[in-house]
Amino acid sequence: MAKQQTAAQIVIEMMDESYLRDFLKVEQHLKCIGKSLGVGWRGLSLLSQIAKNDRITLDVLAKQNHITKGAISTQIKTLLQFGLIEVEVSPDDRRQHFIHLTLKGKRVIKELDVHEKKTVAAILEKMSLKEITQLSKYFEHFVAVLDQNVEN
């Protein structure tokens, strides 16, 4: 007699398989994009956030990325070393630092935009906007459930 699986066992197996098959593959694609642009994926993510808000602070970046100020500071130092950003001290509060893209950082963002457009075009050839929207909603809901129920 075959064992009947509980819903919990099925979900655990699906999550294990999905992580190995899907999430790691997405991560590999993101790393390849970063490598082709000479910056890690996390660095590209930060550059993209900085490009969208040219007077962003370390505090805001830390909150947006759900990491400590120390961790964001370490990542910012790497971007500084690559010459992709510059940091400006606020004239009103010397403890506050604004982060800006350099010309080199802006070039990387333009190259990232080209990659994103190619990727989106390829995705839209295989999936409808409705499917992508639904996938995004499901994933957002999945993450919200994890956030509510899984301890960090």
C-alpha positions in Angstrom: 0.0 0.0 0.0 1.5 3.3 -1.0 2.0 6.0 1.6 -0.3 8.9 1.5 1.4 12.2 1.7 0.1 15.0 3.8 -0.3 18.4 2.4 2.6 19.6 4.5 4.9 16.9 3.0 3.9 17.8 -0.5 4.6 21.5 0.1 8.0 20.7 1.6 8.9 18.6 -1.4 7.7 21.2 -3.9 9.6 23.9 -2.0 12.8 21.8 -2.0 12.4 21.0 -5.7 11.4 24.6 -6.7 14.3 26.1 -4.8 16.8 23.8 -6.5 15.2 24.1 -9.9 13.8 27.6 -10.1 15.1 30.0 -7.5 18.7 29.0 -7.9 18.4 29.3 -11.7 17.0 32.8 -11.3 19.9 33.6 -9.0 22.3 32.3 -11.6 20.8 34.5 -14.3 21.1 37.5 -12.1 24.7 36.7 -11.2 25.5 36.4 -14.9 24.1 39.8 -15.6 26.1 41.2 -12.8 29.3 39.5 -14.0 28.8 40.8 -17.5 28.6 44.3 -16.2 31.5 43.9 -13.8 29.4 44.3 -10.6 27.8 41.7 -8.4 24.0 41.3 -8.5 23.6 43.0 -5.1 25.7 45.9 -6.3 23.5 46.2 -9.4 20.4 46.2 -7.3 21.8 49.0 -5.1 22.9 51.0 -8.2 19.4 50.7 -9.6 17.9 52.0 -6.3 20.3 54.9 -6.2 19.5 55.7 -9.9 15.8 56.0 -9.0 16.5 58.3 -6.0 19.6 60.4 -6.5 19.6 61.8 -3.0 19.1 58.4 -1.2 20.8 57.9 2.2 22.4 54.8 3.8 19.5 54.6 6.2 16.9 54.4 3.4 19.0 51.8 1.5 19.3 49.7 4.6 15.6 49.8 5.2 14.7 49.1 1.6 17.0 46.1 1.5 16.0 44.8 5.0 19.6 44.8 6.2 21.7 46.6 8.8 23.4 49.9 8.2 26.7 48.1 8.7 25.9 45.6 5.9 24.8 48.3 3.5 27.9 50.4 4.3 30.1 47.4 3.4 28.3 47.1 0.0 28.5 50.8 -0.6 32.3 50.7 0.0 32.6 48.2 -2.8 30.7 50.4 -5.2 32.9 53.4 -4.1 36.0 51.4 -4.8 34.7 50.6 -8.3 34.0 54.3 -8.9 30.3 53.7 -9.5 29.0 56.0 -6.8 30.1 59.0 -4.7 29.0 60.0 -1.2 28.1 63.6 -0.3 27.9 64.7 3.3 24.7 66.6 4.0 25.5 70.3 4.8 22.6 70.3 7.3 23.7 67.1 9.2 27.2 65.8 8.9 26.0 62.3 10.0 23.7 62.1 7.0 25.3 61.0 3.7 23.7 61.2 0.2 24.7 58.7 -2.4 24.9 59.6 -6.1 25.9 57.7 -9.2 29.1 58.7 -11.0 29.2 58.8 -14.8 30.6 55.3 -14.7 27.7 54.2 -12.5 25.2 55.8 -14.9 26.9 53.9 -17.8 26.4 50.6 -15.9 22.8 51.4 -15.3 22.3 52.1 -19.0 23.8 48.7 -19.8 21.6 47.1 -17.2 18.6 48.7 -18.9 19.6 47.1 -22.2 19.8 43.7 -20.5 16.5 44.2 -18.8 14.7 45.1 -22.0 16.1 42.0 -23.8 15.1 39.8 -20.9 11.6 41.3 -20.7 11.2 40.9 -24.5 12.2 37.2 -24.2 9.8 36.6 -21.3 6.9 38.3 -23.1 7.4 36.0 -26.1 6.6 33.0 -23.8 4.3 34.4 -21.1 1.4 36.9 -21.3 1.3 40.0 -19.2 -1.6 38.4 -17.3 0.5 35.4 -16.5 3.4 37.5 -15.3 1.2 39.7 -13.2 -0.5 36.6 -11.6 2.9 35.0 -10.9 4.1 38.3 -9.3 1.0 38.4 -7.1 1.4 34.8 -6.0 5.0 35.3 -5.2 4.3 38.5 -3.3 1.7 36.6 -1.3 4.1 33.7 -0.7 6.8 36.0 0.6 4.2 37.8 2.9 3.2 34.5 4.4 6.9 33.6 5.0 7.5 37.0 6.5 4.6 36.5 9.0 5.4 33.0 9.9 9.1 32.4 9.7 11.6 33.7 12.3 14.7 35.4 11.0 
